[in-house]
Amino acid sequence: MHFRNGILLLIVVIGVAGILSEVRGEPAGKSASQNPAGTEADNTDQEVYFVALKLFQNRNYDLARNQLTRLLKEFPNSRLRESAEVLRGDSLFYMATQAGKRQFVQVIDEYRELLQRYPRSPIAPWFQLQIGRSYSGMGYYYEAEAIYQTFIETFPKSRYLPYAMLGLAETYFALERFAEAQVIYERISAQFKNSAPGIEASYGVGNTFYRLGQFERAEVFYRKALASYPRGGISSAATLFAMGETFYQRGKYPEARRKFFDLVNLYPVDPLSTRGLARIGDSYRRTGQNREGRQIYQEAATRYPYEEGGYISRIRLADMEGENSTQAKAVLNPIQWVSSKFRQDPTEVYREIARAQTTPVLSEVALIRLATRQKDSKQFREALETLKIHQTQYPYGVLAAQAADLVRQTVQDQIAFYAGLGRHIAVVDLYEKMRRDVLNEAASQETLLQVGESLAALGLSGPATEVYRDLLGRKKQNIPRDRLLFLLGETRWAGGDRSGAAEIFSALQKDYPGSSYRPMGLLRLGEIAMAQNEPDRAARFFEQALQANPKFSGASLALYNEGRLSWARGKFEAAAGFFARAIQSYIPEVGTDDTHIAASYFLLGDSLFQMGKTKEALEAYGKAQKLFPNSPQSAWASLQMGLSYQKLGVPEKAREIFKALSSTKSDAFLSQVATNFLADMDWQTKLRAKAPPFLESSKEGTAP
């Protein structure tokens, strides 16, 4: 939670400042007398030291460190040497808190050198404490925990003991071991009551209750810390912000607004005021007052353009702009036109904030928002590139787990997108590429199903079977089991494993009699029976499938197969009825195979031809050729049409068809048959040419 991180940083900075004021907030002479050098420092080294101290107190740590380095170089025997080295190390510590985690390595090395150089110094425990804090700053909480525990055991009477205990509690807090953190905080609060560490511990107890979702109890401890200010190391601004958060999280948005307004009005220059102003905008949006929320965000973005609250407000404005982008845009009125300068492309806003790197958390949020928007816009490659940047820059960031989840979701959305377009090769390639590094075992069942269907569509029956079996073996199922059984059976059927497919389809009929996949399973069982030369059994399966659902997606195929069975038995009238119904029930769909419909048209013509319905057969053949001109059965239909024209006494049409077929090279057999029919027609024509005189003479002989 961003709020918690900000509070922890504030605790560390102000807490250490409190320690330093205790260590060095004594008269200069007394501080110098503690120096083991034992020589009286002249005015020059004192002047350099106090200039450095002033710079340190003003948070000019770099300049302070330069002055202290100068003192150590120009006055090697100064009695202020130890104090200068300590302050120099502390300057580096605070420079590291501003620069980032990597700088703490040098800090740890420097404190260890000081610990070796001054092992018996009264301030040696301070070096140990700062090493622990440096590990915490790097995010190495287990190492920090060991340092703090060693400190507590080694220096039980040290003046820095409460700060070591605070560090241990904060480490537990960062590791989300809230119960252990709370025990330590409460011990500090009781043991060091009314001291700065005790008040900070009360604040820490409030933080643990906050993280545990016990906001009312958190508020009690925040009030206690606020009442003790300024004796505690926690500022009133931080406590006001924390109290506002407790109200906000409980949905008490008006009360939260009052606390945040108090924060902004009483402490306008405090860094938390920028976040408080953004939180006021959030509270307005929560109550549906989007206009007021937008105005507050615009105020924060204008007043604090390069601070955390300003960046948060710009993110919120970009979010609102993204929400409105899908709605129809009305004409801007003058007031809206004035505020339209804040209306930027959300994608560009997120990019800019991510590049600014004001705080790691804000940069993480901006990158996650950018990737989410790119994913939702189907820009999957760009989204994955953005998430790769996040994982490279913030491998242990606050939102690292969310980024990993978003990577998986992006890949899965991309797979679903390709699957919807029928790009099965792209689905399989993407899954294989991302399976080990991204998806691993976390791929959703829906994604695995889409991959399995793509594998099956590509004819990769083995891998598809493995996917379906994996899904069937899972205890928690998001996908209906009958669907998985049917797909597994289909894969077995497509792979030529008829017995395996029959076993699965039979199990589907038995276990799920009311399943919507039952008719298709019966259809497949019928086709398997046909392949095994069991026509009666096949016919029963087809009839059962049509009875279960006359309009299921495979109805036309079932009717076509029944027509084939009737044709084989010589029942041409029944066959013609089945083929006609198959044609009538077929509903064209993208990606479906219509081969059986083409065959139904041609076989309908054959059935009608065999029934002696020549004209109807001609009509059926003509329609079949028109719809499926490239069908292998088209040439046979032409031959049948030629014979039909012969029967109807239209030899010219028949001759024309036979002549065209005789010259075709695609089917040598039909070409030869057509040639024979032409020769037969020529012979009959010649025969008729000689027949009339004979017929006329016979007529004359029979006249009375």
C-alpha positions in Angstrom: 0.0 0.0 0.0 1.5 3.4 -1.0 0.3 5.0 2.2 2.2 2.5 4.3 5.5 3.0 2.4 5.3 6.8 2.8 4.7 6.4 6.5 7.7 4.1 6.9 10.0 6.4 5.1 8.8 9.3 7.2 9.4 7.2 10.4 12.9 6.3 9.3 13.9 9.9 8.3 12.4 11.7 11.4 13.4 8.9 13.7 17.0 9.0 12.7 16.9 12.8 12.9 15.7 12.4 16.5 18.6 10.1 17.3 21.1 12.5 15.8 19.7 15.4 17.8 20.1 13.3 20.9 23.7 12.3 20.0 24.9 15.7 18.7 22.4 18.1 20.2 24.8 18.9 23.0 27.1 21.9 23.4 30.0 21.8 21.1 32.6 21.6 23.8 31.0 18.5 25.3 30.8 16.8 21.9 34.4 17.5 21.2 35.5 16.2 24.6 34.1 12.8 23.6 36.5 12.6 20.7 39.3 10.0 21.5 41.8 12.2 19.7 42.2 14.2 22.9 43.7 17.3 21.3 42.0 20.6 21.4 40.6 21.5 18.0 41.3 25.0 16.7 38.6 27.3 15.5 39.0 26.4 11.8 38.1 22.7 12.2 35.2 23.7 14.4 33.9 26.1 11.8 34.1 23.5 9.1 32.3 20.9 11.3 29.5 23.2 12.3 29.0 24.4 8.7 28.7 20.7 7.8 26.3 20.1 10.7 24.1 23.1 9.5 24.1 21.7 6.0 23.1 18.3 7.3 20.3 19.7 9.4 19.0 21.5 6.2 19.1 18.2 4.4 22.0 19.2 2.1 23.6 15.9 2.6 25.9 16.0 -0.4 27.4 19.4 0.5 27.6 18.3 4.2 29.6 15.2 3.2 32.0 17.3 1.1 32.7 19.6 4.1 33.3 16.7 6.4 35.6 15.0 3.8 37.5 18.3 3.8 37.7 18.4 7.6 39.1 14.9 7.7 41.7 15.7 5.0 42.9 19.0 6.3 42.7 18.2 10.0 43.7 14.6 10.4 44.4 15.0 14.1 41.3 17.0 15.0 39.4 15.9 18.1 36.3 16.3 16.0 37.4 13.5 13.7 35.2 10.7 15.1 32.1 13.0 15.1 32.9 14.1 11.6 33.2 10.5 10.4 29.9 9.5 12.0 28.2 12.5 10.5 29.8 11.8 7.1 28.4 8.2 7.2 25.0 9.5 8.2 25.1 12.0 5.3 25.7 9.1 2.9 22.8 7.1 4.5 20.4 9.9 3.8 21.8 10.4 0.3 21.1 6.7 -0.2 17.5 7.1 1.0 17.0 9.7 -1.8 19.1 7.9 -4.5 17.8 4.4 -4.3 18.5 0.9 -3.1 21.9 0.4 -4.8 23.5 3.2 -2.8 23.0 1.4 0.5 25.8 -1.0 -0.3 28.4 1.8 0.1 26.6 2.9 3.2 26.9 -0.5 4.8 30.6 -0.7 3.9 31.3 2.7 5.4 29.5 1.9 8.7 31.3 -1.4 9.0 34.6 0.4 8.6 33.6 2.8 11.4 32.6 -0.1 13.6 36.0 -1.7 13.1 37.8 1.7 13.7 35.8 2.6 16.8 34.6 -0.8 18.3 34.6 0.6 21.9 33.1 4.0 21.1 29.8 4.9 22.9 28.4 5.5 19.4 29.4 2.0 18.1 25.8 0.7 18.6 24.7 3.5 16.3 26.8 2.1 13.5 25.2 -1.4 14.0 21.7 0.2 14.0 22.4 2.1 10.8 23.6 -1.1 9.1 20.3 -2.7 9.9 18.4 0.4 8.5 20.5 0.2 5.4 19.5 -3.4 4.8 15.9 -2.3 5.3 16.4 0.4 2.8 17.6 -2.1 0.3 14.6 -4.3 0.9 16.8 -7.1 2.5 14.4 -7.5 5.4 15.7 -10.8 6.7 19.2 -9.5 6.9 17.9 -6.4 8.7 15.9 -8.6 11.1 19.1 -10.5 12.0 21.0 -7.2 12.6 18.2 -5.8 14.8 17.8 -8.9 16.9 21.6 -9.1 17.4 21.6 -5.4 18.5 18.8 -6.0 21.0 20.6 -9.0 22.5 24.0 -7.3 22.5 23.1 -3.8 23.7 20.1 -4.3 26.0 20.9 -1.0 27.9 21.8 1.1 24.9 20.2 4.5 24.4 19.4 3.3 20.9 17.6 0.1 22.0 14.1 1.5 21.3 15.1 2.5 17.8 16.5 -1.0 17.2 13.1 -2.4 18.4 11.3 0.1 16.1 13.5 -1.1 13.2 12.6 -4.7 14.0 8.9 -3.9 14.2 9.1 -2.0 10.9 10.9 -5.0 9.3 8.1 -7.4 10.5 5.6 -4.8 9.1 7.3 -4.8 5.7 7.3 -8.6 5.6 3.6 -8.4 6.4 4.1 -10.3 9.7 1.7 -7.9 11.4 1.0 -9.8 14.5 4.8 -9.9 15.4 5.1 -6.2 14.5 2.2 -5.3 16.8 3.8 -7.2 19.7 7.0 -5.2 19.3 5.2 -1.9 18.9 3.1 -2.5 22.0 6.2 -3.4 24.0 8.0 -0.2 23.0 4.9 1.9 23.7 4.7 0.4 27.2 8.4 0.4 28.0 9.2 3.8 26.6 6.0 5.6 27.4 5.8 9.3 26.5 9.1 9.2 24.7 9.6 9.8 21.0 10.0 6.0 20.3 6.9 5.2 22.4 4.8 7.7 20.5 6.2 6.3 17.2 5.3 2.8 18.4 1.7 4.0 19.0 1.7 5.2 15.4 3.1 1.8 14.4 0.3 -0.1 16.2 -2.1 2.1 14.3 -0.4 1.0 11.0 -0.7 -2.7 11.9 -4.4 -2.3 12.7 -4.8 -0.4 9.4 -3.2 -3.2 7.4 -5.3 -5.8 9.2 -8.4 -3.8 8.1 -9.3 -2.8 11.7 -9.6 0.9 10.8 -11.5 2.0 13.9 -8.8 0.6 16.2 -6.2 2.2 14.0 -7.9 5.6 14.4 -7.6 5.3 18.2 -3.8 4.9 18.1 -3.4 7.6 15.4 -5.3 10.0 17.7 -3.0 9.1 20.5 0.1 9.8 18.4 -1.5 13.1 17.2 -2.2 14.2 20.8 1.5 13.5 21.7 2.9 15.7 18.9 5.5 17.3 18.9 7.1 15.0 21.4 7.0 12.1 19.0 9.1 11.5 15.9 5.9 11.3 13.7 4.7 14.6 12.4 1.1 15.8 12.8 0.8 15.9 9.0 1.5 12.2 8.7 -1.0 11.4 11.5 -3.7 13.6 9.9 -3.1 11.8 6.6 -3.3 8.4 8.3 -6.6 9.3 10.1 -8.0 10.5 6.9 -7.2 7.1 5.4 -9.0 5.3 8.2 -12.1 7.2 7.4 -11.7 6.8 3.7 -11.2 3.0 3.9 -14.4 2.8 6.0 -16.4 4.6 3.4 -16.8 7.7 5.5 -15.8 10.0 2.7 -17.1 13.4 4.1 -15.1 12.8 7.4 -12.1 11.7 5.3 -12.3 14.9 3.3 -12.3 17.0 6.4 -9.1 15.4 7.7 -7.4 15.8 4.3 -8.6 19.4 4.1 -7.1 20.0 7.6 -3.9 18.5 6.3 -3.8 20.7 3.2 -4.7 23.9 5.1 -2.4 23.4 8.1 0.6 21.9 6.4 0.5 23.2 2.8 4.2 22.6 2.2 4.3 19.1 3.7 4.9 16.4 0.9 1.9 14.5 2.3 -0.4 17.5 1.5 0.0 16.8 -2.2 -1.3 13.3 -1.6 -4.0 14.6 0.7 -5.3 16.9 -2.1 -5.4 13.9 -4.5 -7.2 11.9 -1.8 -9.9 14.7 -1.5 -10.5 14.2 -5.3 -10.8 10.4 -4.7 -13.4 10.9 -1.9 -15.5 13.1 -4.2 -15.4 10.5 -6.9 -16.4 7.8 -4.4 -19.6 9.8 -3.7 -20.4 10.3 -7.4 -19.3 13.9 -7.4 -17.1 13.5 -10.5 -17.1 17.1 -11.4 -15.8 18.2 -8.0 -13.3 15.4 -8.1 -12.0 16.5 -11.5 -11.6 20.1 -10.3 -9.6 18.9 -7.3 -7.3 16.8 -9.5 -6.8 19.7 -11.8 -5.9 21.9 -8.8 -3.4 19.3 -7.6 -1.9 18.8 -11.0 -1.5 22.6 -11.4 -0.2 23.3 -7.9 2.1 20.3 -7.6 3.0 19.3 -11.1 6.3 17.6 -10.1 5.3 16.1 -6.8 3.7 12.8 -5.8 0.1 14.2 -5.4 0.3 16.1 -8.7 1.4 12.9 -10.5 -1.4 10.9 -8.8 -3.9 13.5 -9.8 -2.7 13.3 -13.4 -3.1 9.5 -13.3 -6.7 10.0 -12.0 -7.5 12.5 -14.7 -6.1 10.1 -17.3 -8.2 7.3 -15.8 -11.3 9.5 -16.1 -10.5 10.4 -19.6 -10.0 6.8 -20.5 -13.4 6.0 -18.9 -15.1 8.7 -21.0 -13.3 7.7 -24.2 -15.9 5.0 -25.0 -18.8 7.5 -24.5 -20.1 9.9 -27.2 -18.3 13.2 -26.8 -20.6 16.2 -26.6 -19.7 19.7 -27.7 -17.6 21.5 -25.0 -19.2 24.4 -23.3 -16.9 27.4 -22.4 -16.2 26.1 -18.9 -15.3 22.7 -20.2 -13.2 24.2 -22.9 -11.1 26.1 -20.4 -10.4 22.8 -18.5 -9.8 20.8 -21.6 -6.1 21.6 -21.4 -5.9 18.8 -18.8 -7.4 16.4 -21.2 -4.5 14.5 -22.6 -4.2 11.1 -24.2 -4.2 8.8 -21.1 -1.5 6.6 -22.7 0.9 9.6 -23.0 0.2 10.6 -19.4 1.1 7.2 -18.1 4.2 7.1 -20.2 5.3 10.6 -19.0 4.8 9.7 -15.3 6.6 6.4 -15.7 9.6 8.2 -17.2 9.6 10.9 -14.5 10.3 8.2 -11.8 9.1 10.6 -9.0 8.7 7.6 -6.7 9.1 3.9 -7.5 5.5 3.2 -6.6 4.1 5.9 -8.9 6.2 4.7 -11.7 5.0 1.2 -11.1 1.4 2.4 -11.1 1.9 4.3 -14.3 3.5 1.3 -16.1 0.7 -1.0 -14.9 -2.0 1.5 -16.1 -0.2 1.9 -19.4 0.1 -1.9 -19.9 -3.6 -2.4 -18.9 -4.8 0.2 -21.4 -2.6 -1.3 -24.2 -4.0 -4.8 -23.4 -7.6 -3.6 -23.4 -6.9 -1.9 -26.8 -5.6 -5.3 -28.2 -2.0 -3.9 -28.4 -0.7 -7.1 -26.8 2.9 -6.7 -27.9 3.2 -3.2 -26.7 1.6 -4.2 -23.3 4.1 -7.0 -22.9 7.0 -4.6 -23.7 5.7 -2.2 -21.1 5.5 -5.0 -18.5 9.0 -6.1 -19.4 10.2 -2.6 -18.5 8.4 -2.9 -15.2 9.9 -6.2 -14.4 13.4 -5.0 -15.3 13.2 -1.8 -13.3 11.2 -3.0 -10.4 11.8 -6.8 -10.0 10.9 -6.5 -6.3 8.5 -3.6 -6.5 5.3 -3.2 -4.6 3.3 -4.1 -7.7 5.6 -6.9 -8.9 3.0 -9.6 -8.2 0.3 -7.5 -10.0 2.7 -7.0 -13.0 3.3 -10.8 -13.2 -0.5 -11.5 -13.1 -1.0 -8.8 -15.8 1.7 -10.5 -18.0 -0.2 -13.8 -17.7 -3.5 -12.1 -18.4 -2.1 -10.3 -21.4 -0.8 -13.5 -22.9 -4.0 -15.3 -22.2 -6.1 -12.4 -23.8 -3.8 -12.5 -26.8 -4.3 -16.3 -27.1 -8.1 -15.8 -26.8 -7.9 -13.0 -29.5 -6.0 -15.2 -31.9 -8.3 -18.2 -31.2 -11.4 -16.0 -32.0 -9.9 -15.1 -35.4 -9.1 -18.8 -36.1 -5.4 -18.2 -36.2 -4.6 -21.6 -34.7 -0.9 -21.5 -35.6 -0.5 -18.2 -33.8 -2.2 -19.6 -30.8 0.0 -22.6 -30.5 3.2 -20.7 -31.3 2.4 -18.0 -28.6 1.5 -20.6 -26.0 4.7 -22.6 -26.6 6.8 -19.4 -26.5 5.3 -18.1 -23.3 4.5 -21.4 -21.5 7.7 -21.8 -19.5 8.6 -18.2 -18.8 5.1 -16.7 -18.3 2.2 -19.1 -18.1 3.9 -22.1 -16.5 1.3 -23.8 -14.3 -0.8 -20.6 -13.9 -2.5 -20.7 -17.3 -6.3 -20.6 -17.0 -8.4 -23.5 -18.0 -10.0 -21.4 -20.7 -6.6 -20.7 -22.2 -5.7 -24.4 -22.1 -9.0 -25.2 -23.8 -8.3 -22.7 -26.6 -4.9 -24.1 -27.1 -6.3 -27.6 -27.2 -8.9 -26.6 -29.8 -6.2 -25.0 -31.9 -4.0 -28.1 -31.7 -7.0 -30.2 -32.8 -7.8 -27.8 -35.6 -4.2 -28.2 -36.8 -4.5 -32.0 -36.8 -2.1 -32.4 -33.8 -4.2 -35.0 -32.1 -1.6 -36.2 -29.6 -0.9 -32.8 -28.0 -4.6 -31.9 -28.1 -5.4 -35.1 -26.3 -2.8 -34.3 -23.6 -4.4 -30.9 -23.0 -7.9 -32.3 -22.7 -6.8 -35.1 -20.4 -5.0 -32.6 -18.2 -8.2 -30.5 -17.9 -10.3 -33.6 -17.2 -7.9 -34.6 -14.4 -8.3 -31.3 -12.5 -10.5 -31.3 -9.4 -11.8 -27.8 -9.8 -13.5 -27.4 -13.2 -14.5 -24.1 -14.8 -15.3 -25.9 -18.0 -18.2 -28.3 -18.3 -16.9 -31.8 -18.1 -19.3 -33.0 -20.9 -17.7 -30.5 -23.2 -14.2 -31.8 -22.4 -15.3 -35.4 -23.0 -16.8 -34.5 -26.3 -13.7 -32.6 -27.4 -11.5 -35.5 -26.3 -13.7 -37.9 -28.3 -13.5 -35.6 -31.3 -9.7 -35.5 -31.1 -9.6 -39.3 -30.9 -12.0 -39.5 -33.9 -9.9 -37.1 -36.0 -6.7 -39.0 -35.1 -8.2 -42.3 -36.4 -8.6 -43.9 -33.0 -12.2 -45.1 -33.6 -12.4 -47.5 -30.7 -11.1 -44.9 -28.2 -13.5 -42.3 -29.6 -16.4 -44.7 -29.4 -15.6 -45.4 -25.7 -15.6 -41.7 -24.9 -18.8 -40.9 -26.8 -20.5 -43.8 -25.1 -19.4 -42.5 -21.7 -20.8 -39.1 -22.7 -24.2 -40.7 -23.5 -24.2 -42.6 -20.2 -23.0 -40.0 -17.8 -24.6 -36.9 -19.3 -27.9 -37.9 -20.9 -29.1 -34.3 -20.9 -26.0 -32.8 -22.3 -26.1 -30.4 -25.3 -23.2 -32.4 -26.7 -25.1 -35.7 -26.7 -26.5 -35.4 -30.2 -23.1 -34.8 -31.7 -21.8 -37.7 -29.7 -24.5 -39.9 -31.1 -23.7 -38.7 -34.6 -20.0 -39.7 -34.1 -21.1 -43.1 -32.9 -23.2 -43.5 -36.0 -20.3 -42.6 -38.2 -18.0 -45.1 -36.4 -20.7 -47.8 -36.9 -20.8 -47.0 -40.6 -17.0 -47.3 -40.8 -17.3 -50.7 -39.1 -20.0 -51.7 -41.7 -22.8 -51.8 -39.2 -25.6 -49.9 -41.1 -28.5 -50.9 -38.9 -26.7 -49.8 -35.7 -25.5 -46.6 -37.5 -29.1 -45.7 -38.5 -30.3 -46.1 -34.9 -27.6 -43.7 -33.7 -28.5 -41.1 -36.4 -32.2 -41.4 -35.5 -31.5 -41.0 -31.8 -29.3 -37.9 -32.5 -32.1 -36.2 -34.5 -34.7 -37.2 -31.8 -32.5 -35.6 -29.1 -32.3 -32.3 -31.0 -33.6 -32.0 -34.5 -31.8 -28.7 -34.9 -28.3 -29.4 -33.5 -25.3 -28.3 -35.4 -24.7 -31.8 -36.9 -28.3 -32.4 -37.9 -27.6 -32.0 -41.7 -24.7 -34.4 -41.5 -26.9 -37.0 -39.7 -29.6 -36.7 -42.3 -27.0 -37.0 -45.1 -25.6 -40.2 -43.6 -29.2 -41.6 -43.3 -29.6 -40.8 -46.9 -26.5 -42.7 -47.8 -27.7 -45.7 -45.9 -31.0 -45.6 -47.7 -29.3 -45.2 -51.0 -27.1 -48.2 -50.4 -30.2 -50.3 -49.6 -31.9 -49.1 -52.9 -34.5 -47.1 -51.1 -34.2 -44.1 -53.4 -37.3 -42.3 -52.4 -36.3 -42.4 -48.7 -32.8 -41.4 -49.7 -34.1 -38.4 -51.7 -36.2 -37.3 -48.6 -33.1 -37.4 -46.3 -30.9 -35.5 -48.8 -33.6 -32.8 -49.2 -33.9 -32.4 -45.4 -30.1 -32.3 -45.0 -30.0 -29.4 -47.5 -32.9 -27.7 -45.9 -31.5 -28.0 -42.3 -28.0 -26.8 -43.1 -27.0 -23.5 -41.6 -23.8 -22.1 -43.0 -21.2 -21.1 -40.4 -17.6 -19.7 -40.7 -15.1 -22.5 -40.6 -17.6 -25.4 -41.1 -17.2 -28.2 -43.6 -20.0 -28.2 -46.2 -18.7 -31.2 -48.2 -21.6 -33.3 -47.1 -24.0 -30.6 -48.4 -22.5 -30.6 -51.8 -22.7 -34.4 -51.8 -26.4 -34.1 -50.7 -27.2 -32.0 -53.8 -25.6 -34.4 -56.2 -27.0 -37.5 -54.5 -30.5 -35.9 -54.5 -30.2 -35.7 -58.2 -29.1 -39.4 -58.4 -32.0 -40.5 -56.2 -34.5 -38.6 -58.3 -32.9 -40.0 -61.5 -33.2 -43.6 -60.2 -36.9 -42.9 -59.3 -37.6 -41.8 -62.9 -38.2 -38.2 -61.9 -36.0 -36.9 -64.7 -37.0 -33.3 -64.7 -36.6 -33.0 -60.9 -33.2 -34.7 -61.3 -32.1 -32.2 -63.9 -33.1 -29.4 -61.7 -31.2 -30.9 -58.7 -28.0 -31.5 -60.8 -28.1 -28.0 -62.2 -28.4 -26.4 -58.8 -25.6 -28.6 -57.5 -23.3 -27.5 -60.3 -24.2 -23.9 -59.8 -23.4 -24.0 -56.1 -20.4 -26.3 -56.2 -18.8 -25.9 -59.7 -15.5 -27.3 -58.5 -16.9 -30.4 -56.8 -15.4 -33.7 -58.0 -19.0 -34.9 -58.5 -19.7 -32.2 -61.0 -18.5 -34.2 -64.0 -20.7 -37.2 -62.9 -23.6 -34.8 -62.6 -23.0 -33.6 -66.2 -23.0 -37.2 -67.4 -26.3 -37.8 -65.7 -27.8 -34.6 -67.1 -26.8 -35.8 -70.6 -28.7 -39.0 -70.0 -31.6 -37.1 -68.6 -31.9 -34.9 -71.7 -31.8 -38.1 -73.8 -34.7 -39.5 -71.8 -36.6 -36.3 -72.2 -36.0 -36.4 -76.0 -33.6 -33.4 -76.2 -30.7 -35.0 -78.0 -29.1 -31.7 -78.9 -28.6 -30.8 -75.2 -27.4 -34.4 -74.5 -24.9 -34.3 -77.4 -23.6 -30.9 -76.2 -22.9 -32.2 -72.7 -21.3 -35.5 -73.9 -19.1 -33.7 -76.3 -17.9 -31.4 -73.5 -17.2 -34.3 -71.3 -15.4 -36.3 -73.9 -12.8 -33.6 -74.2 -12.1 -33.3 -70.5 -8.8 -34.5 -69.2 -9.6 -34.4 -65.5 -11.5 -37.8 -65.5 -10.4 -40.2 -68.1 -13.1 -42.7 -67.3 -16.0 -40.3 -67.7 -14.4 -38.9 -70.8 -14.4 -42.4 -72.3 -18.0 -43.0 -71.2 -19.1 -39.7 -72.8 -17.3 -40.6 -76.0 -19.1 -44.0 -76.1 -22.5 -42.2 -75.6 -21.6 -39.8 -78.4 -20.8 -42.8 -80.7 -24.0 -44.5 -79.8 -26.0 -41.3 -80.5 -24.2 -41.0 -83.9 -25.1 -44.6 -84.7 -28.7 -44.1 -83.8 -28.8 -40.9 -85.9 -27.5 -42.8 -88.9 -29.9 -45.6 -88.3 -32.9 -43.3 -88.3 -31.7 -41.6 -91.5 -32.1 -45.0 -93.3 -35.3 -46.0 -91.6 -37.9 -43.6 -93.2 -38.1 -45.1 -96.8 -38.6 -48.6 -95.4 -41.3 -47.3 -93.2 -43.0 -45.4 -96.0 -43.0 -48.5 -98.4 -44.5 -50.6 -95.7 -47.2 -48.0 -95.2 -48.0 -48.1 -98.9 -48.3 -51.9 -98.9 -50.8 -51.9 -96.2 -53.1 -49.3 -97.8 -56.6 -50.6 -98.8 
